[in-house]
Amino acid sequence: MRFRENTFAKIIISIIFLLIPIFVLYTLSIRTSVTVIKDEMNSLKYKDLAFLSSEIDKSATTLSTLGFLLSEDVNIQQLQNINLIDNAYDRNSEKLRIMERLRLLNVAQRWDTQYSVLAPASKQLVSTNTYVNYDLAAVKRILSPDWSYKEMTIQNIKHMRFVRHIVKPKSKAADLENAGIIVEISFPVEYITKDLDTFKLAGKGDPFMLSEDGNVILNKSSNKEMAGEIEDLLKTDSLILTGGSHIVSIRGDDYLISMAKVETLNWYLVDYVPMHSVLQPIVKSQYLFYGSVALLLAMSLLAGYLLYRNVQRPIGLLIRNVKRLQEGNYAARITANPKNEFSYLFHRFNDMAAETERLIQKVYVEELHRREADLKQLQSQINPHFLYNCFALIRSLARLDKKESVMRISMHLSNYYRYTTRVEKQTAALQEELQLLQSYLEIQQFHIQHLSYEIEVPEEMLKLEMPRLLLQPIVENAVLHGIERYEGDGLIRIVGWSDERKHTIRVEDNGSGMTEEELAKLELAIREQPDDNTGCALWNIRQRLLFQFGQEAVLRFERRAEGGVAVSVSWPRGQSE
């Protein structure tokens, strides 16, 4: 039924047109609210993140300032001349005073910081960590004039720490032996992690720190997978260089990503919040409105329900089943009983479909019987060819009293007829066909001494189904008409391959070959019904291919540049798996 003639559709369209203005106005209102909330969220989130960034920056700056003060302290500079003190007790007392000063500085700070003072001239070290030993080579490896994120080994345990060195006077890593005082300040990542955890408790975000070279510090309950995706996104889009807040899409969801740089550490503080959690109240209100509109629409549709139930639904059911019948589904039936005028139409439709199905089934069964009879007749024509040749060869070998050869030929012949006399199935796996060809070629090697053969078929093709005894006549022709008349060493190659469209088996020989005229004549002969004066083996093969695989199956002949003839059998994929 055409759309403009559908009465029920006209009623529905009228109701929809009444609701469209209300729907559009409310949608515009929701979008305005969402925009305002996003702007406010961007501002507030960035302010919170900037505050935490400034706190971390202040702590790191304070530590740097204290480090400079230590490097300028006259008492601490005495460490480089401590070896000049003769009394061991006085030397130890001096080191203890320096250590106490370092500990007092550490207690006054928000983070538990490790202060270490090295004097290369005296090879002395004073540190707030009693497990640290004097190791100038280790200091050279991690020497950092600015704050750096390094791996440090303390008491044979590796830790990731932020570290900075102050050298007085300034020296490069290669000249540290000549430096006066080296002040090393470091603190563990755990304190950054605690600040991130505290920040996370106050909001809905998931903060972490990120450096430009790819290092990441996560809070303890961080979503590592999501943090990794955001890190890749920031590096790919270069958003990390811009700072501020951005709304990006990850896995189909929008996230508000805020970034603030910790200038002293040269790291970025990153936080992200899923927008759906922020906009959840508005989304609920939106759903409530849409539900109200849907309820109003449902109540409006109630007026057209009787029309739909008694007219529109039976007509739609009839149209769908007519289309199914048109598409070839002759089992289509209408089981509904509307108890009105449509009942008569439905019963008549079912009678018509049943009669059509019965006639189609009858024709189909008759066609199957005809094809089965044709296949059995074609097979009965192919089988005698090989039998006659084998009997002639066995008789010749018996005259020469070659009993072993006769026994081998008899074994191969019995294997062949054990396979060919199975009539319960007209198809076989390609592997069985190849085993049959191998038995045939083994027998022919007794008759033709200069014959050899190769079979190269991929393992994935061996289970393909194909008509029985399809390849044997092709190989037989290659032996009798190609190799037997050839004076040199004869070779039969059977190869197979598959591509996206078809499977192919190719039988090649290097025998006497055929001219272009002979090949053209052969191509014409296999397309015409054979008579008593022409052979029927190749014609049978082509007919069986067409019966089994349809018009896309091909039997092709071609001359080989090396000599001989190649025969290819191709059939479409999907019909033999």
FINU-714387 format. One line per 10 residues: their letters; for each residue x, y, z of C-alpha. Coordinates in steps of 0.001 Angstrom, whole numbers, padded with zeros to 6 digits, always signed. Layout:
N
A) X Y Z | ... $
***
This chain:
577
MRFRENTFAK) +000000 +000000 +000000 | +001365 +003431 -000956 | +002210 +005750 +001940 | -000128 +008552 +000887 | -003038 +006089 +000847 | -002396 +004856 +004407 | -005039 +006429 +006673 | -003385 +005366 +009890 | -000098 +006929 +008779 | -001865 +010228 +008099 $
IIISIIFLLI) -003272 +010297 +011639 | +000129 +009570 +013161 | +001818 +012275 +011080 | -000736 +014869 +012217 | -000063 +014061 +015867 | +003712 +014216 +015321 | +003491 +017630 +013680 | +001650 +018913 +016763 | +004433 +017682 +019077 | +007429 +018838 +017007 $
PIFVLYTLSI) +007380 +022545 +018129 | +007280 +021564 +021815 | +010104 +019080 +021300 | +012317 +021573 +019438 | +011880 +024359 +022023 | +012722 +022100 +024930 | +015767 +020689 +023119 | +017115 +024217 +022555 | +016593 +024979 +026253 | +018488 +021849 +027281 $
RTSVTVIKDE) +021396 +022693 +024967 | +021677 +026183 +026472 | +021755 +024724 +029999 | +024397 +022175 +029023 | +026594 +024909 +027502 | +026382 +027032 +030655 | +027236 +024081 +032916 | +030184 +023075 +030727 | +031613 +026603 +030870 | +031243 +026779 +034658 $
MNSLKYKDLA) +032724 +023306 +035033 | +035732 +024267 +032898 | +036392 +027333 +035061 | +035950 +025641 +038450 | +037900 +022533 +037556 | +040837 +024506 +036231 | +040887 +026695 +039351 | +041028 +023633 +041629 | +043767 +022062 +039560 | +045726 +025328 +039414 $
FLSSEIDKSA) +045556 +025567 +043218 | +047006 +022061 +043678 | +049619 +022834 +041044 | +050660 +025984 +042923 | +050896 +024058 +046229 | +053197 +021447 +044677 | +055169 +024208 +042980 | +055569 +026094 +046293 | +056787 +022960 +048076 | +059362 +022207 +045373 $
TTLSTLGFLL) +060478 +025866 +045265 | +060913 +025896 +049054 | +063048 +022778 +048887 | +065213 +024361 +046184 | +065610 +027522 +048286 | +066650 +025493 +051320 | +069135 +023630 +049175 | +070740 +026903 +048082 | +070859 +028071 +051691 | +072581 +024841 +052703 $
SEDVNIQQLQ) +075129 +025238 +049911 | +075941 +028768 +051222 | +076068 +027753 +054902 | +079574 +028281 +056293 | +079290 +025429 +058779 | +078218 +022984 +056103 | +081046 +024099 +053818 | +083428 +022987 +056572 | +082613 +019399 +055533 | +085133 +019676 +052689 $
NINLIDNAYD) +087888 +020460 +055218 | +086784 +018022 +057924 | +089823 +015814 +057294 | +091995 +018619 +058623 | +090551 +018014 +062116 | +092986 +015682 +063872 | +090656 +014438 +066578 | +088208 +011733 +065351 | +085768 +012716 +068088 | +085684 +016300 +066866 $
RNSEKLRIME) +085251 +015166 +063247 | +082288 +013018 +064219 | +080782 +015808 +066322 | +081040 +018181 +063373 | +079234 +015705 +061094 | +076525 +015219 +063720 | +075949 +018977 +063909 | +075555 +019139 +060143 | +073176 +016162 +060176 | +071085 +017752 +062944 $
RLRLLNVAQR) +070774 +020923 +060884 | +069599 +018894 +057885 | +067019 +017077 +059984 | +065666 +020320 +061415 | +065130 +021604 +057872 | +063382 +018377 +056934 | +061001 +018476 +059913 | +059877 +021981 +059000 | +058701 +020877 +055527 | +055415 +019387 +054308 $
WDTQYSVLAP) +057202 +016463 +052636 | +059717 +014076 +054161 | +062719 +015168 +052093 | +066132 +013564 +051864 | +068988 +016081 +052154 | +072500 +014886 +051388 | +075712 +016953 +051444 | +078784 +015556 +049677 | +082306 +016907 +049878 | +084397 +015361 +047054 $
ASKQLVSTNT) +087617 +016872 +048452 | +087251 +015013 +051766 | +085076 +012201 +050317 | +082582 +012776 +053132 | +078791 +012510 +053080 | +076169 +013719 +055552 | +072543 +012765 +054862 | +069188 +012623 +056602 | +069051 +009020 +055365 | +071531 +006953 +057331 $
YVNYDLAAVK) +071481 +004227 +054670 | +073085 +006456 +052044 | +076815 +006074 +051495 | +079303 +008299 +049714 | +079134 +007346 +046019 | +080287 +010125 +043681 | +079815 +007905 +040598 | +076128 +007428 +041445 | +075738 +011180 +041823 | +077304 +011733 +038400 $
RILSPDWSYK) +074762 +009385 +036805 | +071775 +011307 +038152 | +073283 +014823 +038379 | +070445 +017304 +037734 | +070768 +021082 +038112 | +066950 +021257 +037900 | +064286 +018999 +039311 | +064327 +015629 +037492 | +062484 +012340 +037843 | +065214 +009754 +038403 $
EMTIQNIKHM) +065659 +006190 +039576 | +067779 +006098 +042744 | +069191 +003059 +044546 | +069014 +003209 +048341 | +069974 +000183 +050423 | +069991 -001956 +047209 | +066383 -000994 +046489 | +065487 +001117 +043461 | +063104 +004034 +043966 | +061670 +006666 +041630 $
RFVRHIVKPK) +062281 +010093 +043162 | +062404 +013763 +042248 | +065971 +014929 +042715 | +067986 +018136 +042322 | +071668 +018931 +042879 | +073299 +022229 +043861 | +077028 +022299 +043223 | +079277 +024961 +044751 | +081146 +026104 +042788 | +079233 +025092 +039653 $
SKAADLENAG) +080763 +022091 +037880 | +079879 +019643 +035179 | +079415 +015931 +035888 | +082936 +015185 +034663 | +084471 +017739 +037076 | +082593 +016835 +040266 | +085851 +015650 +041878 | +086952 +019274 +041954 | +083658 +020609 +043336 | +083528 +022022 +046807 $
IIVEISFPVE) +080073 +021082 +048140 | +077301 +019089 +046432 | +073851 +019391 +047987 | +071405 +016684 +046872 | +067683 +017203 +047556 | +065205 +014424 +046755 | +061746 +013349 +047752 | +059786 +010186 +046845 | +056847 +009997 +044473 | +054584 +008852 +047307 $
YITKDLDTFK) +054058 +012435 +048517 | +052864 +013510 +045087 | +050564 +010492 +045111 | +049141 +011515 +048515 | +048379 +015010 +047212 | +046619 +013441 +044200 | +044590 +011152 +046490 | +043559 +014095 +048683 | +042528 +016090 +045614 | +040509 +013146 +044280 $
LAGKGDPFML) +038519 +012838 +047532 | +037211 +016381 +047058 | +035771 +015879 +043577 | +034701 +013462 +040854 | +037951 +013534 +038895 | +040884 +011140 +038611 | +044058 +013313 +038743 | +047533 +012247 +037678 | +050819 +013916 +036753 | +052422 +013701 +033331 $
SEDGNVILNK) +055787 +014814 +032000 | +056556 +015760 +028434 | +058855 +012740 +028061 | +056040 +010304 +028934 | +056506 +009609 +032673 | +053268 +009275 +034650 | +052428 +009464 +038374 | +048971 +008098 +039227 | +046863 +008312 +042357 | +046373 +005042 +044229 $
SSNKEMAGEI) +042859 +004356 +042919 | +043507 +005608 +039402 | +041983 +004005 +036302 | +045274 +003071 +034625 | +043710 +002156 +031304 | +041841 +005455 +031010 | +044890 +007433 +032151 | +046948 +005727 +029448 | +044431 +006620 +026753 | +044315 +010252 +027899 $
EDLLKTDSLI) +048126 +010364 +027945 | +048269 +009091 +024331 | +045595 +011586 +023297 | +047399 +014518 +024903 | +050705 +013625 +023255 | +049128 +012934 +019867 | +047054 +016136 +019686 | +049719 +018276 +021421 | +047049 +019424 +023903 | +049572 +019117 +026715 $
LTGGSHIVSI) +051413 +022144 +025377 | +048341 +024365 +025529 | +047205 +023666 +029113 | +043786 +024812 +030278 | +040620 +022699 +029876 | +039445 +020741 +026843 | +036481 +018508 +026101 | +037539 +015413 +024146 | +035804 +012229 +023057 | +037149 +008869 +024267 $
RGDDYLISMA) +035378 +005598 +023428 | +032353 +007566 +022331 | +032022 +009468 +025659 | +032917 +013119 +026295 | +035462 +013940 +029012 | +036506 +017291 +030464 | +040315 +017276 +030668 | +041995 +020041 +032702 | +045755 +020656 +032807 | +047957 +022922 +034920 $
KVETLNWYLV) +051734 +023067 +034724 | +053944 +022675 +037791 | +056634 +025066 +036646 | +059291 +024090 +039170 | +059108 +020376 +038337 | +058281 +020968 +034631 | +055430 +018447 +034908 | +051727 +018756 +034088 | +048943 +018102 +036546 | +046074 +016449 +034627 $
DYVPMHSVLQ) +042522 +015704 +035749 | +039572 +014355 +033785 | +035864 +014122 +034539 | +033242 +012257 +032472 | +030744 +014808 +031252 | +027827 +012420 +031687 | +028356 +012445 +035473 | +028311 +016265 +035512 | +025295 +016525 +033252 | +023388 +013670 +034896 $
PIVKSQYLFY) +020702 +015918 +036545 | +019966 +017623 +033231 | +019896 +014259 +031462 | +017367 +012976 +033998 | +015222 +016053 +033440 | +015538 +015547 +029706 | +014489 +011915 +029978 | +011521 +012945 +032119 | +010397 +015413 +029465 | +010847 +012920 +026646 $
GSVALLLAMS) +008898 +010375 +028688 | +006085 +012871 +029098 | +006066 +013533 +025356 | +006032 +009796 +024695 | +003120 +009324 +027092 | +001228 +012152 +025395 | +001917 +010576 +022031 | +000715 +007183 +023286 | -002500 +008664 +024598 | -003013 +010444 +021285 $
LLAGYLLYRN) -002463 +007210 +019396 | -005153 +005491 +021436 | -007745 +007214 +019272 | -006368 +005484 +016182 | -005925 +002081 +017788 | -009205 +000589 +016590 | -008458 +001656 +013034 | -005013 +000093 +013247 | -006219 -003158 +014787 | -009123 -003814 +012452 $
VQRPIGLLIR) -007790 -002469 +009149 | -004124 -001500 +009100 | -002661 -004594 +010788 | -004533 -007166 +008646 | -003569 -005285 +005471 | +000092 -005131 +006562 | +000073 -008848 +007386 | -001358 -009686 +003975 | +001201 -007462 +002194 | +004142 -009028 +004041 $
NVKRLQEGNY) +003090 -012562 +003186 | +002488 -011637 -000457 | +006068 -010301 -000550 | +007363 -013516 +001017 | +005540 -015495 -001652 | +006975 -013217 -004315 | +010513 -013804 -002961 | +010094 -017576 -003305 | +009061 -018521 +000234 | +006127 -020749 -000735 $
AARITANPKN) +005728 -021952 +002861 | +004295 -018550 +003842 | +000986 -018871 +005696 | -001258 -016427 +007562 | -002345 -017848 +010925 | -004150 -014754 +012253 | -007944 -014780 +012480 | -009263 -011183 +012751 | -012902 -012407 +012666 | -013956 -009930 +010018 $
EFSYLFHRFN) -013860 -009636 +006228 | -010118 -010260 +006204 | -010632 -013860 +007403 | -011932 -014819 +003947 | -008912 -013191 +002244 | -006488 -014948 +004568 | -008033 -018395 +003934 | -007938 -017871 +000162 | -004297 -016721 +000353 | -003305 -019828 +002346 $
DMAAETERLI) -005029 -022134 -000192 | -003248 -020419 -003081 | +000177 -020607 -001351 | -000297 -024305 -000476 | -001205 -025210 -004076 | +001789 -023235 -005426 | +004150 -024942 -002961 | +002844 -028382 -003919 | +003412 -027761 -007612 | +006896 -026312 -007070 $
QKVYVEELHR) +007874 -029249 -004854 | +006694 -031729 -007458 | +008758 -030085 -010193 | +011782 -029865 -007902 | +011686 -033551 -006949 | +011381 -034577 -010596 | +014401 -032425 -011449 | +016442 -034048 -008670 | +015575 -037515 -009925 | +016553 -036535 -013467 $
READLKQLQS) +019919 -035142 -012375 | +020678 -038178 -010245 | +019947 -040479 -013188 | +022153 -038364 -015480 | +025041 -038475 -012998 | +024872 -042240 -012604 | +024773 -042665 -016396 | +027797 -040387 -016796 | +029724 -042283 -014145 | +028961 -045639 -015768 $
QINPHFLYNC) +030517 -044307 -018993 | +033707 -043200 -017237 | +034504 -046318 -015165 | +035255 -048825 -018016 | +038142 -046762 -019445 | +040480 -047516 -016606 | +039352 -051159 -016229 | +040179 -052088 -019851 | +043697 -050630 -019601 | +044406 -052431 -016320 $
FALIRSLARL) +043329 -055841 -017667 | +045603 -055388 -020690 | +048554 -054490 -018456 | +047951 -057395 -016050 | +047827 -059835 -018959 | +051151 -058518 -020301 | +052849 -058784 -016931 | +051461 -062307 -016391 | +052989 -063434 -019669 | +056349 -062095 -018438 $
DKKESVMRIS) +055861 -063982 -015144 | +056172 -060782 -013048 | +054143 -061944 -010092 | +055124 -059092 -007747 | +054090 -056516 -010300 | +050806 -058312 -010905 | +050142 -058344 -007155 | +050852 -054612 -006846 | +048700 -053765 -009829 | +045912 -055960 -008475 $
MHLSNYYRYT) +046130 -054186 -005118 | +045867 -050753 -006734 | +043053 -051987 -008955 | +041146 -053356 -005975 | +041577 -050017 -004148 | +040282 -048260 -007234 | +037147 -050379 -007586 | +036491 -050376 -003874 | +036200 -046617 -004266 | +034351 -046490 -007598 $
TRVEKQTAAL) +031728 -049094 -006729 | +030398 -047041 -003825 | +027165 -045718 -005276 | +025541 -044377 -002130 | +027082 -040961 -002707 | +027824 -039164 -005960 | +030431 -036817 -004449 | +033707 -037429 -002629 | +036424 -035501 -000875 | +039291 -034222 -003018 $
QEELQLLQSY) +041666 -036297 -000889 | +039937 -039532 -002012 | +040145 -038448 -005652 | +043890 -037812 -005285 | +044418 -041244 -003718 | +042638 -042761 -006712 | +044913 -040824 -009102 | +047959 -042011 -007204 | +046872 -045672 -007637 | +046233 -045062 -011333 $
LEIQQFHIQH) +049634 -043438 -011916 | +051433 -046164 -009973 | +049937 -048747 -012371 | +050814 -046651 -015435 | +054430 -046496 -014301 | +054627 -050269 -014942 | +053460 -049709 -018494 | +055409 -046493 -019228 | +058912 -046649 -017770 | +059746 -042989 -018393 $
LSYEIEVPEE) +056658 -041729 -016476 | +056899 -039836 -013176 | +054343 -037720 -011342 | +053981 -035020 -008672 | +050923 -034090 -006577 | +050957 -030688 -004887 | +047606 -029762 -003344 | +047261 -027612 -000185 | +046021 -029456 +002869 | +043110 -027045 +003339 $
MLKLEMPRLL) +041671 -028167 -000044 | +041702 -031907 +000699 | +038272 -031904 +002350 | +036501 -030123 -000508 | +033581 -032086 -001975 | +033519 -032721 -005731 | +031934 -035206 -008180 | +033462 -038685 -008017 | +035869 -039783 -010807 | +036108 -036238 -012129 $
LQPIVENAVL) +039900 -035982 -012424 | +040799 -039560 -013469 | +039836 -039204 -017180 | +041885 -035979 -017385 | +044992 -037692 -015970 | +044357 -040705 -018229 | +044304 -038457 -021319 | +047542 -036791 -020180 | +049219 -040205 -019877 | +047897 -041831 -023070 $
HGIERYEGDG) +047937 -038844 -025439 | +050765 -036841 -023897 | +053368 -038986 -022121 | +052981 -042352 -023891 | +053779 -040783 -027279 | +056639 -038742 -025842 | +060167 -040124 -026137 | +061734 -038161 -023262 | +061142 -038358 -019520 | +057452 -037775 -018944 $
LIRIVGWSDE) +056097 -035829 -015957 | +052522 -035467 -014750 | +051961 -032618 -012261 | +048717 -032226 -010318 | +048574 -028908 -008475 | +045778 -027084 -006656 | +045169 -023619 -005250 | +042364 -021365 -004049 | +041741 -017640 -004326 | +038938 -015355 -003142 $
RKHTIRVEDN) +036520 -016500 -005878 | +037242 -020099 -006822 | +039119 -023373 -006289 | +041313 -024769 -009089 | +042913 -028159 -009834 | +045421 -028156 -012707 | +046763 -031297 -014467 | +049930 -030665 -016491 | +052079 -032904 -018690 | +055261 -032277 -020635 $
GSGMTEEELA) +054318 -034642 -023445 | +053873 -034244 -027176 | +051250 -031498 -026723 | +048629 -030186 -029143 | +048424 -027459 -031764 | +046233 -024396 -031380 | +043825 -025838 -033969 | +043541 -029110 -032061 | +042864 -027258 -028808 | +040158 -025132 -030432 $
KLELAIREQP) +038562 -028274 -031878 | +038658 -029920 -028439 | +037059 -026886 -026783 | +034235 -027057 -029310 | +033815 -030838 -028940 | +033208 -030789 -025153 | +030282 -028398 -025659 | +028412 -030669 -028087 | +026565 -033895 -027374 | +028968 -036801 -028235 $
DDNTGCALWN) +028012 -039443 -030796 | +029287 -042920 -031541 | +032357 -041583 -033350 | +033601 -039179 -030669 | +034825 -039719 -027115 | +032645 -038694 -024212 | +035012 -038564 -021202 | +035779 -034824 -021302 | +032182 -034023 -022256 | +031059 -036040 -019210 $
IRQRLLFQFG) +033447 -034091 -016965 | +032116 -030742 -018136 | +028490 -031877 -017719 | +029136 -033118 -014192 | +030829 -029826 -013277 | +027807 -027898 -014540 | +025398 -030210 -012677 | +027334 -029887 -009421 | +028506 -026246 -009367 | +026473 -024376 -011995 $
QEAVLRFERR) +027539 -022185 -014902 | +030514 -020678 -013042 | +032394 -024007 -013167 | +035003 -024111 -015948 | +037008 -026821 -017766 | +039925 -025107 -019565 | +042708 -026357 -021900 | +045939 -024521 -022725 | +049335 -025210 -024275 | +052366 -025054 -022021 $
AEGGVAVSVS) +055418 -023045 -023085 | +057640 -025908 -021850 | +055685 -028409 -023929 | +052599 -030471 -023294 | +049086 -029497 -022284 | +047559 -028163 -019032 | +043934 -028878 -018120 | +042353 -026754 -015373 | +039155 -027525 -013469 | +037741 -024519 -011567 $
WPRGQSE) +034596 -024121 -009492 | +033287 -021294 -007273 | +034109 -021122 -003585 | +031440 -021876 -001032 | +029810 -024706 -003009 | +032188 -027485 -001957 | +033189 -026607 +001625 $
***
